[in-house]
Amino acid sequence: MNMQRFAGKVAIVTGAAGGIGSASAKLLAQQGASLAVADIQEERGKKIADEILAKGGKAIFVPVDVSSYESVQLLVETTVKHYGQLDIMFNNAGIFGEGKLDLLEMPLEEYLRTVAINQNGVFYGIRAAAAVMKERGGVIINTASIYAFLADRRQLPYHATKAAVVGMTKAAALDLAKYNIRVVAIAPSMIDTPLVDRWREDERVWNYVRKAQMRQQFGTAEQVAQVVAFLASDEASFVNGHEFYVDDGAASFKR
């Protein structure tokens, strides 16, 4: 494999301070991409950018609140101003609900906040990136989830927004095909990142979630990053408008 397959390419990763985001940003940089590390968590985001720079990669940190279109636009504009172009947009930022209340009990604010980040944030990223990619083409990757297709209790906002990401991916791919912009999504299952740390506190819950995968183990952020890098590469040049499960078969069997 050409380890510099992204040489001359510029990538934005949102949610880059988190597990999947940071692993993906590091791998893209390792394979030659110039990175805009974007997150609302400035201290952690700057640390990721510094780690990339320390290993000889190219990276800048750009703060972003993906629930604001103006903020996402500024992220794209800052990246293009710094590097001169944008080739890869990884709309990865997202949140996961506490799962403590069902739909009749949860505050309306929880639903609206989840939509603002998980759904609107992806739409904003697609739109802002495509506006600058339309002249030369590019790749947009969105983070969905196997929970776009499966139901779990007390997670309606998460399910709804991740299903929306799948729908937006297909529709955006069709709308943007004439500009040679590919749009795809990943659908991870249980990945061992800080997002699921709270489940470690209850061994029963941790084991139940772990066994949701066919080989009864959590995925790693690095495993997901490898799929992201493939989808962003020319090796996936005929892949468009689809979601890719990264779930060790979790969505394929009845528990």
C-alpha positions as CSV (number, residue, x, y, z in Angstrom):
1,M,0.0,0.0,0.0
2,N,1.2,3.5,-0.8
3,M,1.6,5.0,2.6
4,Q,1.6,8.5,1.0
5,R,-1.6,7.9,-0.8
6,F,-3.0,11.3,0.4
7,A,0.1,13.3,-0.6
8,G,-1.1,16.7,-1.8
9,K,-4.6,16.2,-0.3
10,V,-6.2,18.3,2.4
11,A,-8.6,16.9,4.9
12,I,-10.9,18.2,7.7
13,V,-11.9,15.9,10.5
14,T,-14.6,17.1,12.9
15,G,-14.8,15.6,16.4
16,A,-11.1,15.1,16.0
17,A,-10.5,15.3,19.7
18,G,-12.5,12.1,20.2
19,G,-11.5,8.5,19.7
20,I,-12.5,7.8,16.0
21,G,-11.8,11.4,15.0
22,S,-8.3,11.5,16.5
23,A,-7.3,8.1,15.1
24,S,-8.6,9.1,11.7
25,A,-6.8,12.4,11.7
26,K,-3.5,10.8,12.7
27,L,-3.8,8.1,10.0
28,L,-4.7,10.5,7.2
29,A,-1.8,12.6,8.2
30,Q,0.5,9.6,8.4
31,Q,-0.5,8.8,4.9
32,G,0.4,12.2,3.6
33,A,-2.7,14.4,4.1
34,S,-2.6,18.0,5.4
35,L,-5.0,18.1,8.3
36,A,-7.5,20.5,9.8
37,V,-8.1,19.1,13.3
38,A,-11.5,20.4,14.3
39,D,-13.3,20.1,17.6
40,I,-15.1,22.1,20.2
41,Q,-12.6,20.8,22.8
42,E,-9.7,23.2,22.1
43,E,-7.1,21.8,24.5
44,R,-7.6,18.2,23.4
45,G,-7.8,19.2,19.7
46,K,-4.6,21.2,19.9
47,K,-2.9,18.2,21.5
48,I,-3.9,16.0,18.5
49,A,-2.6,18.6,16.0
50,D,0.6,18.8,18.0
51,E,1.0,15.0,18.0
52,I,0.7,15.0,14.2
53,L,3.2,17.8,13.8
54,A,5.6,16.0,16.1
55,K,5.6,13.0,13.8
56,G,6.4,15.1,10.8
57,G,2.8,15.6,9.5
58,K,1.0,18.7,8.6
59,A,-1.9,19.9,10.9
60,I,-3.6,22.9,12.2
61,F,-6.3,23.1,14.9
62,V,-9.5,24.9,14.1
63,P,-12.2,25.2,16.8
64,V,-15.7,24.4,15.6
65,D,-19.2,24.1,17.0
66,V,-20.9,21.9,14.4
67,S,-24.3,22.9,15.6
68,S,-23.6,26.3,14.0
69,Y,-23.5,26.7,10.3
70,E,-21.5,29.8,10.6
71,S,-18.9,28.0,12.6
72,V,-18.7,25.1,10.1
73,Q,-18.4,27.6,7.3
74,L,-15.6,29.3,9.1
75,L,-13.8,26.0,9.6
76,V,-13.9,25.3,5.9
77,E,-12.9,28.8,5.0
78,T,-10.0,28.7,7.4
79,T,-8.8,25.4,6.1
80,V,-8.9,26.6,2.5
81,K,-7.2,29.8,3.3
82,H,-4.4,28.0,5.1
83,Y,-3.9,25.1,2.6
84,G,-5.4,26.4,-0.6
85,Q,-7.9,23.6,-1.1
86,L,-10.1,20.9,0.5
87,D,-10.3,17.3,-0.7
88,I,-11.6,15.2,2.2
89,M,-14.3,16.2,4.7
90,F,-14.9,13.7,7.5
91,N,-18.1,14.8,9.4
92,N,-17.5,12.8,12.5
93,A,-18.5,15.0,15.4
94,G,-21.4,13.6,17.4
95,I,-22.9,12.9,20.8
96,F,-24.5,9.8,22.4
97,G,-27.4,10.1,24.9
98,E,-27.2,9.1,28.5
99,G,-29.9,6.5,27.9
100,K,-31.6,7.1,31.2
101,L,-35.1,8.3,30.0
102,D,-37.5,7.1,27.4
103,L,-39.1,9.4,24.9
104,L,-42.0,10.4,27.2
105,E,-39.6,11.4,30.0
106,M,-36.6,12.9,28.3
107,P,-36.4,16.7,28.2
108,L,-37.2,18.1,24.8
109,E,-33.8,19.9,25.0
110,E,-32.0,16.5,24.8
111,Y,-33.7,15.7,21.5
112,L,-33.0,19.1,20.0
113,R,-29.4,19.1,21.1
114,T,-28.8,15.7,19.6
115,V,-30.4,16.8,16.3
116,A,-28.4,20.0,16.3
117,I,-25.0,18.2,16.6
118,N,-25.6,14.8,15.0
119,Q,-27.9,15.7,12.2
120,N,-27.6,19.4,11.5
121,G,-23.9,19.3,12.0
122,V,-23.4,16.7,9.3
123,F,-25.7,18.6,6.9
124,Y,-23.7,21.8,7.6
125,G,-20.4,19.9,6.9
126,I,-21.7,18.4,3.7
127,R,-22.9,21.8,2.4
128,A,-19.9,23.9,3.4
129,A,-17.4,21.3,2.1
130,A,-19.3,20.8,-1.2
131,A,-19.4,24.5,-1.9
132,V,-15.6,24.5,-2.2
133,M,-15.1,21.0,-3.6
134,K,-17.4,21.5,-6.6
135,E,-14.6,23.0,-8.7
136,R,-12.3,20.0,-8.3
137,G,-14.2,17.1,-6.7
138,G,-13.6,15.5,-3.4
139,V,-14.8,13.0,-0.8
140,I,-17.2,13.5,2.1
141,I,-17.5,10.9,4.8
142,N,-20.2,11.0,7.5
143,T,-20.3,9.0,10.7
144,A,-23.6,7.2,11.1
145,S,-24.0,4.1,13.3
146,I,-25.5,0.6,13.3
147,Y,-28.2,2.3,15.4
148,A,-29.4,3.9,12.3
149,F,-30.9,0.5,11.6
150,L,-31.4,-1.1,15.0
151,A,-33.5,0.0,18.0
152,D,-32.4,0.3,21.6
153,R,-34.3,1.6,24.6
154,R,-34.1,5.2,25.6
155,Q,-32.0,6.3,22.6
156,L,-34.6,7.8,20.2
157,P,-32.7,11.0,19.5
158,Y,-29.5,9.1,18.6
159,H,-31.4,6.6,16.4
160,A,-33.2,9.3,14.6
161,T,-30.2,11.4,13.9
162,K,-28.0,8.5,12.8
163,A,-30.8,7.3,10.4
164,A,-30.9,10.9,9.1
165,V,-27.1,10.7,8.4
166,V,-27.7,7.6,6.2
167,G,-30.5,9.3,4.3
168,M,-28.5,12.5,3.9
169,T,-25.5,10.6,2.6
170,K,-27.5,8.9,-0.2
171,A,-29.3,12.1,-1.2
172,A,-26.1,14.3,-1.1
173,A,-24.2,11.7,-3.1
174,L,-26.9,12.0,-5.8
175,D,-27.0,15.8,-5.8
176,L,-23.2,16.2,-5.8
177,A,-22.3,13.5,-8.3
178,K,-22.2,16.0,-11.1
179,Y,-19.4,17.8,-9.3
180,N,-17.4,14.6,-8.9
181,I,-17.9,14.6,-5.2
182,R,-18.4,11.2,-3.5
183,V,-20.4,11.0,-0.3
184,V,-20.3,7.9,1.9
185,A,-20.9,7.0,5.5
186,I,-19.5,4.6,8.1
187,A,-21.8,2.8,10.5
188,P,-19.7,1.6,13.5
189,S,-21.0,-0.5,16.4
190,M,-19.4,-0.5,19.8
191,I,-16.0,1.1,19.5
192,D,-13.8,1.4,22.6
193,T,-13.6,5.2,22.9
194,P,-14.2,7.7,25.6
195,L,-17.8,7.9,24.4
196,V,-18.5,4.5,26.0
197,D,-16.4,4.9,29.1
198,R,-19.4,5.2,31.4
199,W,-20.4,1.6,30.6
200,R,-17.1,0.3,32.1
201,E,-18.5,1.1,35.6
202,D,-21.1,-1.7,35.4
203,E,-19.6,-5.0,34.5
204,R,-23.0,-6.5,33.5
205,V,-23.6,-3.7,31.1
206,W,-20.1,-3.8,29.7
207,N,-20.3,-7.5,29.0
208,Y,-23.7,-7.2,27.4
209,V,-22.5,-4.5,25.1
210,R,-19.3,-6.3,24.3
211,K,-21.2,-9.5,23.3
212,A,-23.2,-7.5,20.8
213,Q,-20.4,-8.1,18.3
214,M,-20.0,-11.5,16.7
215,R,-16.5,-12.1,18.2
216,Q,-17.6,-10.5,21.5
217,Q,-15.1,-7.8,21.5
218,F,-15.1,-4.0,21.1
219,G,-13.7,-2.4,18.0
220,T,-10.9,0.1,18.2
221,A,-10.8,3.6,16.9
222,E,-7.8,2.6,14.8
223,Q,-9.8,-0.1,13.1
224,V,-12.5,2.4,12.1
225,A,-9.8,4.9,10.9
226,Q,-8.5,2.3,8.5
227,V,-12.0,2.1,6.9
228,V,-12.2,5.9,6.8
229,A,-8.8,6.1,5.0
230,F,-9.9,3.5,2.5
231,L,-13.1,5.4,1.7
232,A,-11.2,8.6,1.4
233,S,-8.7,7.1,-1.0
234,D,-8.7,6.6,-4.8
235,E,-8.9,2.9,-4.1
236,A,-12.6,3.6,-3.3
237,S,-13.1,5.8,-6.3
238,F,-16.2,3.8,-7.4
239,V,-17.8,3.7,-4.0
240,N,-20.5,6.3,-3.6
241,G,-23.8,6.9,-1.7
242,H,-23.5,3.9,0.7
243,E,-22.9,3.3,4.4
244,F,-20.2,0.9,5.4
245,Y,-20.7,-1.2,8.5
246,V,-17.7,-1.3,10.8
247,D,-19.3,-3.5,13.4
248,D,-17.9,-7.1,13.5
249,G,-21.3,-8.3,12.3
250,A,-23.3,-6.7,15.1
251,A,-26.1,-5.6,12.8
252,S,-26.3,-9.0,11.2
253,F,-27.5,-11.3,13.9
254,K,-30.3,-11.6,16.5
255,R,-29.2,-11.3,20.1
